């Protein structure tokens, strides 16, 4: 069924006018490759731009992480410097100071605390990104010049203090200081600072002596992340290891980071928030534990791609328009002269042979038009010749009708002579005249070319009777044919030329009486008519030439062969060539005449003729 459907579609396409076929082919050649090229370019550009955009974003995130790591590393160094200070160590130990120490530290313990505050203030002065520093010993006492606590608050119970103790001296960022009892003189909001802690551990006993708390201003992180823009509305945000927002712009797309979103240290993922598809590119810092994430809508990531795609589509559209215009023009320029020529042919088909193609084109259309003109001229000449032949045929029929009057007159005359001879008692003359009358009548056979075998035999018997009167006792003959074969049909006047040649070139040339035998047999579906004589025979060289001439009859040179007499003949040789030509023209190969002879023994001429049992009348 599918093959049948394809065949029907092919037939429908073949039935389309050539103009539409050309347009379809032109469009397939020009427009489809352009569309395919446009799609390929769009897909390639989309992929390349997306890869480059993601790579650039990842590089920017890496730079932001590096800057944040530098800031946090400075905080870590500050905590180390604080822990190594002797005054800080004395405060953390909580031991009583001797006079020398008091003098070195100042006149009283307050002077020592003052020196520590001054020491801590030096860091906040040099590093503007530090919002405040607090030093807490294991007894809960603290020293800070920018920060203070609520009354009756034990600092060792604070969550950040416990977290620092749990880390055993390792620097740790605890994030925004939500819910702690520590406040600042500057009154920073909890969301405006990020806290970092580090426990100071005795290197010998590994006992925690106190904790250093450092608040980092968020504007340092904000300035680093805010300088990076992703597209039109994209931004960078910083998230700690618990998923809490360290930094985010004023109106972020995501208010909260889903748990388990960052399964690897870096990568690209997507999230749908409030119906908006967001693309997330992130990288986690191994030092700070923070994750810097770029957030931007997916439609913005494809903005450049859409612009390029628009340009490609515009280009393809222009190419398609030009291709369609060129296709229509080419199809019209080719189909128009063909249509004109088809119109001329239609007029010629209706009978107007005077129509002609006028044009000076040198292409195939012009060649076809000139051939069309030549064909019409040739048809006109053939029609004129046909009319001339028809007129000549009518004239010949008229002459034939007139000629038939003469044989009838001849039959009547011969019949009168026949009865006059019988009335005078000249039986031999009467018999000859009667045979001659039958010979003429059977030879004409009412204009038919194919006659019953019985008529052909009767005709040759009449001929032999006349020849017997001429040659008297020198000629005897016999006819051997089955009665059933007499009803078959053969070409007329086949045997007479064979018998004539046998008498004049065979029996006449021998000494004494001669015997002539005519036999007709059916063998292997064909009819074989043989005329045999015991005359002088034919020399071998002459016989070879004769058979070659007979075999050549029917080829392109048979007409010229038929015009030439056989070698050694006295004129009767035209007859057997005529017999051969008529058989070959009527029935073709392998039918025809073959002559076998041996010099001094006789000759046999055999005609191979198809079995014809019925003849249809001519129209």
N, C-alpha and C positions, 0 to 999 in steps of 0.2 A: 504494500500500500504506500509506503514511503517513497519507493522508487517511482511508482505511478504518479504521486504528487509532485515529485521533482520533475518528472517528464512534462506534466501539465504546466508547471511554472516555466519550464524552458520553452515550451511551445508558445505560451503567452508572451514571453520576452521576445521570441523570434518574430511574433506577429506585430510587434510595435513598429511604428514608422522609423526610418533610419535616423531622422532628426532626434527622436527621443533616445534611441540607442546611443548615438554619439554623445548627447548631453549626459546620459547616465555614466558612460565610460569616462568622460572628462571629469565629472564630479568625483568618481571613484579614484581617479588617478591624482587629482589635485587636492580635493577637500579632505578626504579621509586621512591622507598622510599629514596634512596640516593640523587636523584635529588631534591625531595621535601624537604628533610632535609637541603640540601645545600641552596636552595632558602629561607627557613625559617630562617636559621642562617644568611644569607646575609641580609635579610630584617631586622632582629632583631638587628644585629650589626650596620647596617646603621642608624637605628632609634636611638639606644642608643648613638652611637658616635656623631651623629648630635646634640642630646640633650645635651650631655656633652660638646661638643665643643661650642655650643651656650651659655651654662651656664658659662663655663670658660671665654669666651670672655666678657660676661656681667659682670662678677666679675672683670676682668681687667679694663673694662671701668669704673666701679664703683670706683676702686682704683685711676684711673687717675682723675676722677671727684673730688674725695676727696682731692687729692694733689693740684689740681687747686683751689679748694675752699679755701684751707689753704693759698695759695699764695694771692688770692684776699682778703681773710679776713685780712691778714697782711696789705694790702693796705688800707683797710677800717679803721683799727685801727690807721694807720699813719695819715689818714685824720682827725680822731678825736683828736689825740694828737696835730696836728698843729692848729686846731681850738680853742683849750683851752689855747694856749700860749698867755701871756699878750702882748708881742710885736706884735704878729699877730693880736690880737684884736685891738690894738692901730692903726695899719696900716689899718685895715678894717674900723675902725670908721672914720678915716680921720680928727680927731679933733686936735687942737693945743696943744702942750705939755707944761706943766709948767717947771720951772727950775729944780724942784726935779726930774721930769720924765726924763728931758734931761740928768741930771747927772747920773740917774740910767741907762738910755739907752746909754749914752755916751756924748760927748761934743756937738754933733749936730744931726740933723735928719739923716744924712748919717750914723752916727754910729749906729742908731737904725736899719736902713735898712741892714747894715752890719751884725748886730747881727742876724737878721732874716735869711739872707742868710746862715750865719754860722749854725744857727739852722736847716735849711732845708738840708744843706750839711751833717749834722750829720746822717740824715736818709739814704741818698744815700750811705754814707760810710758804715754804718752798714748793709744795705740791698743792696747787690750787684745786685739784680734782678730789682732795680729801676733805670730807665734810666734818669729820671729827675722829678723835682717837680716845679710847678709854682703856685704862689698865686696871685689872681686878686681880687681887691676890686670893689665896685659897680660903682666907677668913671672910671674904665678902667685901673687904675694903676696896675702894677704887680711887683712882686719880684721873682727872680729865679737866681740861680748861674750856671745852665747848659743850660737854655733855654732863647730865646729872640724872638722878633717879628719883622716883617717887619716895615719899617718906615710908619708913618701915618696910623697905624692900630688901630682901637678901639676894644679892647678885648671883650667888652660887646656885640659886634655884632657877635661874633663867634658862630657857631652852637653848639659846645660843651658847651659853657657858657650858652646859652639859655636852652639847654637840662638839665643842672644841676639845673638851676633856676626853671624849670618846675617840677622837682622832689622834691622840697621843703625840701632839706636837706637829702634826701635819697641817699646813695651811688649808683653810676651807672657806669657800664662799657660801653663805647661808641665804642669800637673796634679800628680798625686801624685809625690813624689820617690823612685820605686822605683829601687834599684840605684846611687844616687849615693854618693860618698865623704864627704859632709858629714853630720855628726851634730850633735845638739843636747844641751846640758847638761840640759835638762828631760827628755830621752829621749822625745820625741814619736815615735809610730809613724808609719811612712810613710803609712798610710791616714788619719792624723789631721790632716794638713796638706796644703795645696795651694801649690805654688811658682809664683812669677812672677818674670820676669827682664827686665832692660833693659840694653842696652849703652850706655855713655857714650862719645859720639863727639866728637872735636875738631871744632868748627864750621868751622874754617878748612881743616884738612887732610883732614877726614872719616875720620880714622884712629881706630879703636876704642882707647880708653885703658883701659877696664876694664868690668866688669859688676857690676850690683847684683842680688843675689838676695834675695827677700823670701818668707818662708813665712807663709801665712795659715792660721789655725786653722780646721779643718773645722767646729767647733761653730758658727761664725758662719753658715755655709751651712746646717748642719743645723737651727739654730734657726729660720731663715727658712722652710725647706721643711717642717719638722716641724709648724709651727703650722697648716698647711693640711691638712684632712682631706677626702677624697672618698668619700662614702658611709660604709659601715661599715668596710671593710678597704682602701679605696683610699688611695694615697699619691702624693707627688711625689718625683721623682728628678731629679738633674742629671747630664748627660752632656756630656763635652767633644767637640770636633770630630772626634776619632779614634774615638769610640764608647766610650771608657773611662768607667766610672762615677765621677763626682766625689762624688756623695752618693747613698746609698740606705738605706732603713731596715734593721733587723736581719734581717728575713726577707722579702726582696723576692720578688715573683712571677717576675721575670725576673732571672737572674744575669748575663746578657750581652745586649747590644743587638745585633741582627743588622745586618750591614753593609748600607748603602743603605736603611735603614728610613726615614730622614728625607729625602725627596726634595724637600721644599720647606721654607721658613722656618717655616711653621706649618701645622697641619692635624690631621685626625682619621683614625686608622687602627685596625686590629684585628690581633691576633696570638693564636695558640693555643699555649699553653705547658703541657705536661704535662696535656693534655686539658681545660684551662681556657681559656675564651674571654675574652680581655682586650681592653678598649678603651683606646686610647692617644690622648691629646690633648697636642700638643706645640707649643712655640714656641722658636725659636732666637734668641738675642741677637746682634745685629750687632756689639756692642762687645766682649763677652767671648768670643763664639764658642761659648758653652755652650748646650745645649738643655735646657730645663726641661720635663719630661714628666709628665703625670698618668696613673697606671695604676690601673684598677679593673675588677673583673669585670663583664661585661655584665649578669649577672642582678641585680647591685646597682643598675645604672643603670635597670633597669625595675622596681625595687621600688615606687617611688611610683606608677608606671603600673599595676602589678598591683593595688595597693591601690584605686586609682580604678576600675580595671576590675572588681574584685571588688564594689565598691559599685554600679557600673552593672549588673553581672550580677544582683546581688541585687535591685535595683530592677526590672529586666526580669522576673525570675522572679516577684516579687510581683505585678507587673502581669499577667503571663501567668496566674497562678493566679486572680487576681480576674477576668480576662477569661474564663477557662474556666468559672469558677463562674457568672458572669453569663450566659455563652453557654448553659450547660446549663439555667439557670433560665428564660431567655427562650424557649429552644427548647421546654422542657417546657410553659411557660404558653401557648405558641401551638399546639403540636402536640396537647396533651391534649384541648382542646375539639374540635379537628378530628377526632381519633381517635374521640371519643364520637359526633360527628355521622356519621362514616363507619360506626360500628357501628349507629346507628339506620337509616341508609340500607341497610345489609346486611340488617337485619331486615325493612325494608319491601320489599326486593327478593325476599326469600323468601316474601312474601305477607302479612305482618303490617302492615296499613295502619292499625292502631289506635295504633301507636307514635307518640310525639310528643317533640319536643325541648323540654326545660324549662330555662329559664335567663333571667336578667334582664340579660344583657350587652347593651351598646349599640354594640359594635364590629361589624366585618364578620362575625365568627363569629355574633353574635346575629342580625344581619340575615339571614345564610344559614340559621340555624336556623328563624327565623320564616317565611322563604320555603319551607323544607322542609315545615313544618307546613301552609302554605297549599297547597303542591303535593299533599300527601297528601289534604287535604280535597277539593281539586278532582278528584283521581283517584277518590276515593270517590263524589263526585257523578256523575262520568262513568260509573263502573261501574254505579251505580244507574240512570242514564239508559240505558246500553247494555242492561241487563237489561230495562228497561221497553220499549225499542224491540224487543228480541228477542221479548218477550211479545206486543207489538202485531203484529210481523211474523208470528208463528205464528197469531195471530187473523186477520190479513189473508189468510194462505194458506188458512186454513179457510174464510173467506168467499169467497175466489176459487174454492176447490174447489166450494163450494155454488153459486157463480154459474155455473160451467161446466155445471152440470146444466141451467140454464135455456136456454143456447144450443142444447144438444143437443135439448132438448124443442122449441125454436123451429125448428131445422133439420127435425126430423121433422114438425112441424105444417105448415111451408111446403111440404115435399115432398108431404104429403097433399093440400094445396090445389092444388099443381101438377098432380098426376095427376087430381084431380077436375075441374080446368078442362079438361084435355085430353080427359077422358071426355065432357065436355059440349060439346066442340068450340070452346072459348074459347082459341084459341092465343095471342092477345095477352096475356090474363091469365096464362096459364101461363108465358109468356116473362118477364113482369115478376116473377112470384113466383120463378122460377128465378134471375133476376139478383139479386133481393134476398137469396135464400138464399146465393149465392156471395159477395155483398158482405159479409154477416155472417161467413161462414166465413173468407174471406181477411183481413178486418179483424182478427179475433182472432188468426189465424196461430199458434195454440198458445202464445200469450204471448211470442213472440219479437219483439224490436225491430228486427232486421235480417232482411230477406226477399230472395229472388231478385228481380231486376228483372222477370222473367217473371210472377211472382205479383203484383207491384205493378201491372203493365200489365193483367193479367186483372181485378184489383180495380177499376181505373179504367174498364175497358170495361163491367163490370157496372153501375157507377154511371152511365155515359153512356147505356146502354140504357134504364135507368129514366128518366133525364132526357129522352130522345128520346120516350118514351111520353107524358110530360107536355107537352113543347113541340111535339110532332108534327113538322111539316116546317120549323120555325123553326131547328132545330139540326142541323148536320151536323158530323162530326169525321173526323180522319184521324190515324193513328199512324205515325211514321217512326222506325224503329230497326233497326239491323243485327242479324242473328240472333246473331252472336257476343257482342253486348253483353247479351243476355238472360240469360246465365249469371252476370253480375256481381251483387253484392249491394248493396242500398241500404237506408236507413232506411224503415220502412213508413209508409204514409199520408203520403207527400210530395206526390203529385200531386193527391189528392182536394181539399185546400183550395184549390189553385191553379185547378183546373177549376171548382170551385164559384164562386169569385170571378169567373172569366172568364164564366160563364153568367149569374150574377145581376147583376153590375155592368157587363158588357160587351155580350154578345149580347142579353140581355133588354131592354136600354135602347135598342137600335138598331131601325130600321125594316127590316122584311123579314128573311129568313133570315140566319143568321150561321154562319161557319165557325170551327171550333176545331181547332187543330193541336197535336199532342204529338210532340216530336222528342227523341231521345236520341243524343248524339254523344260520342266520346272525343277530347279535344284537349289536347295538352301534358301527358299523364299524368293528367288529371282527367276526370271524367264531368260533362257538362252536360245537364240535363233542362230543356227549355223548353216552356212552355204559351203558345201564341199565339192571340189572337182578333182579329176585325175589328170589335169592338164600338164602344161610344161613347167609350172611352178615359178618361183621368184628367186633370183640369185640372193645369196645371204647378205651381201653388202646393201643391195637395194632394199631388201626386206627390213634391215635394221633402220635405214633412213626412213622408210615408210612408217614403221611403228613409232619412231621418235616424233615424226610429224603428227601422227594421230594422237600421241600422248600430250603434245604441246597444245592441242586444240582446247580452248577453254581458258587459256592464260591470257595475259594482256596483249599478246601478239597473235591470238588465234585468228583475228580478222585478216591480218596480213598473210597468215599461213593458208587460210582458205582461198585466197585469191591466186595462189601459186599452184600449178599442176604438180602431180606426183612425179617423181623421177621415172623416166621410161614410159610414161603414159602418153596416149594419143589424144587426150582430152577427156576421157571418161573418168579420170582420177578426181575431177571436181566433185563427183557424186558421193564417194565414200567420205571425203572431208566434210561435205555438207551433212551427211548422216551423223558423223561424229559430233559436229557442232550442234545439231539439233538435239541429240540425246543429252549432251553435256549442259546445254542451256536449259533444257526442260527438267532434267533430274539431277544434274551435277555429278560429282565424283561419287562412287567409282564406276558408274555406268558408262558404256561406250563400246567401241569396236576394237577388236584385237585380231590380227592376221597372223596365222602360222602357215609356213610353206617349206617344202623341200624341193629343190630344183630337180625336174624330171619325174617327180612323184605326184605333185598336185598341191593344192592350196585349200586352207580352211579359214573362212572369215566368220568370226563368232561375235554376235552382238549380245551384250548383257543389258537386259531391260527389266525394270521393276514389274512386279505383278500388279496389274491394274484391273480390278474387277468391276468398277463402276465409274462412269464419267458424268460429271455434273454439267448441265447446259450453261452456256455463257449468258451473261445479262444482256 
